[in-house]
Amino acid sequence: MYLEIISPDKKLYSGEVKSVSLPGSEGSLGILNNHAPLISSLKNGVIKVIDNQQASHTFTIKGGVAEVLKNKIIILAE
């Protein structure tokens, strides 16, 4: 699945990933391949990404919005 994390200043990440954990405003979200369509607000916290090479990446955010649709995740983060 493809992930893009975009902040107001720059693109923080783009590429193929195996899983993503998000700090949803109503609780933690785990996204895997073929996830159902979703739009969620995000709260302060850490986005955890596992890429296709099993490398782990983390990004600290102050909130934002995530959209999951057809194996593509777009995160607009503060």
Contacts in CASP RR format, 6 or more apart in sequence:
PFRMAT RR
TARGET T0000
AUTHOR 0000-0000-0000
METHOD contacts of the structure
MODEL  1
MYLEIISPDKKLYSGEVKSVSLPGSEGSLGILNNHAPLISSLKNGVIKVI
DNQQASHTFTIKGGVAEVLKNKIIILAE
1 16 0 8 1.000
1 17 0 8 1.000
1 18 0 8 1.000
1 31 0 8 1.000
1 32 0 8 1.000
1 33 0 8 1.000
1 35 0 8 1.000
1 71 0 8 1.000
1 72 0 8 1.000
1 73 0 8 1.000
2 14 0 8 1.000
2 15 0 8 1.000
2 16 0 8 1.000
2 17 0 8 1.000
2 71 0 8 1.000
2 72 0 8 1.000
2 73 0 8 1.000
3 13 0 8 1.000
3 14 0 8 1.000
3 15 0 8 1.000
3 16 0 8 1.000
3 17 0 8 1.000
3 20 0 8 1.000
3 49 0 8 1.000
3 72 0 8 1.000
3 73 0 8 1.000
3 75 0 8 1.000
4 11 0 8 1.000
4 13 0 8 1.000
4 14 0 8 1.000
4 15 0 8 1.000
4 72 0 8 1.000
4 73 0 8 1.000
4 74 0 8 1.000
4 75 0 8 1.000
5 11 0 8 1.000
5 12 0 8 1.000
5 13 0 8 1.000
5 14 0 8 1.000
5 47 0 8 1.000
5 59 0 8 1.000
5 75 0 8 1.000
5 77 0 8 1.000
6 12 0 8 1.000
6 74 0 8 1.000
6 75 0 8 1.000
6 76 0 8 1.000
6 77 0 8 1.000
7 77 0 8 1.000
7 78 0 8 1.000
8 78 0 8 1.000
12 59 0 8 1.000
12 77 0 8 1.000
13 49 0 8 1.000
13 57 0 8 1.000
13 59 0 8 1.000
15 51 0 8 1.000
16 51 0 8 1.000
16 52 0 8 1.000
17 49 0 8 1.000
17 50 0 8 1.000
17 51 0 8 1.000
17 52 0 8 1.000
17 73 0 8 1.000
18 32 0 8 1.000
18 33 0 8 1.000
18 50 0 8 1.000
18 51 0 8 1.000
18 52 0 8 1.000
18 54 0 8 1.000
19 30 0 8 1.000
19 31 0 8 1.000
19 32 0 8 1.000
19 49 0 8 1.000
19 50 0 8 1.000
20 30 0 8 1.000
20 31 0 8 1.000
20 47 0 8 1.000
20 48 0 8 1.000
20 49 0 8 1.000
20 50 0 8 1.000
20 73 0 8 1.000
21 28 0 8 1.000
21 29 0 8 1.000
21 30 0 8 1.000
21 31 0 8 1.000
21 47 0 8 1.000
21 48 0 8 1.000
21 49 0 8 1.000
22 28 0 8 1.000
22 29 0 8 1.000
22 30 0 8 1.000
22 31 0 8 1.000
22 40 0 8 1.000
22 42 0 8 1.000
22 47 0 8 1.000
22 66 0 8 1.000
22 75 0 8 1.000
23 29 0 8 1.000
23 42 0 8 1.000
23 43 0 8 1.000
23 44 0 8 1.000
23 45 0 8 1.000
23 46 0 8 1.000
23 47 0 8 1.000
23 61 0 8 1.000
23 63 0 8 1.000
24 40 0 8 1.000
24 41 0 8 1.000
24 42 0 8 1.000
24 43 0 8 1.000
24 66 0 8 1.000
25 40 0 8 1.000
25 41 0 8 1.000
25 42 0 8 1.000
25 43 0 8 1.000
26 40 0 8 1.000
29 38 0 8 1.000
29 40 0 8 1.000
29 66 0 8 1.000
31 38 0 8 1.000
31 68 0 8 1.000
31 73 0 8 1.000
33 71 0 8 1.000
34 71 0 8 1.000
35 68 0 8 1.000
35 71 0 8 1.000
36 68 0 8 1.000
37 68 0 8 1.000
37 69 0 8 1.000
37 70 0 8 1.000
38 66 0 8 1.000
38 67 0 8 1.000
38 68 0 8 1.000
38 69 0 8 1.000
39 65 0 8 1.000
39 66 0 8 1.000
39 67 0 8 1.000
39 68 0 8 1.000
40 65 0 8 1.000
40 66 0 8 1.000
41 63 0 8 1.000
41 64 0 8 1.000
41 65 0 8 1.000
42 61 0 8 1.000
42 63 0 8 1.000
42 64 0 8 1.000
42 65 0 8 1.000
42 66 0 8 1.000
42 75 0 8 1.000
42 77 0 8 1.000
43 63 0 8 1.000
44 61 0 8 1.000
44 62 0 8 1.000
44 63 0 8 1.000
45 60 0 8 1.000
45 61 0 8 1.000
45 62 0 8 1.000
45 63 0 8 1.000
46 58 0 8 1.000
46 59 0 8 1.000
46 60 0 8 1.000
46 61 0 8 1.000
47 58 0 8 1.000
47 59 0 8 1.000
47 60 0 8 1.000
47 61 0 8 1.000
47 75 0 8 1.000
47 77 0 8 1.000
48 56 0 8 1.000
48 57 0 8 1.000
48 58 0 8 1.000
49 56 0 8 1.000
49 57 0 8 1.000
49 58 0 8 1.000
49 59 0 8 1.000
50 56 0 8 1.000
50 57 0 8 1.000
51 57 0 8 1.000
59 77 0 8 1.000
61 77 0 8 1.000
61 78 0 8 1.000
62 77 0 8 1.000
62 78 0 8 1.000
63 77 0 8 1.000
63 78 0 8 1.000
64 75 0 8 1.000
64 76 0 8 1.000
64 77 0 8 1.000
64 78 0 8 1.000
65 75 0 8 1.000
65 76 0 8 1.000
66 73 0 8 1.000
66 74 0 8 1.000
66 75 0 8 1.000
66 76 0 8 1.000
67 73 0 8 1.000
67 74 0 8 1.000
67 75 0 8 1.000
END
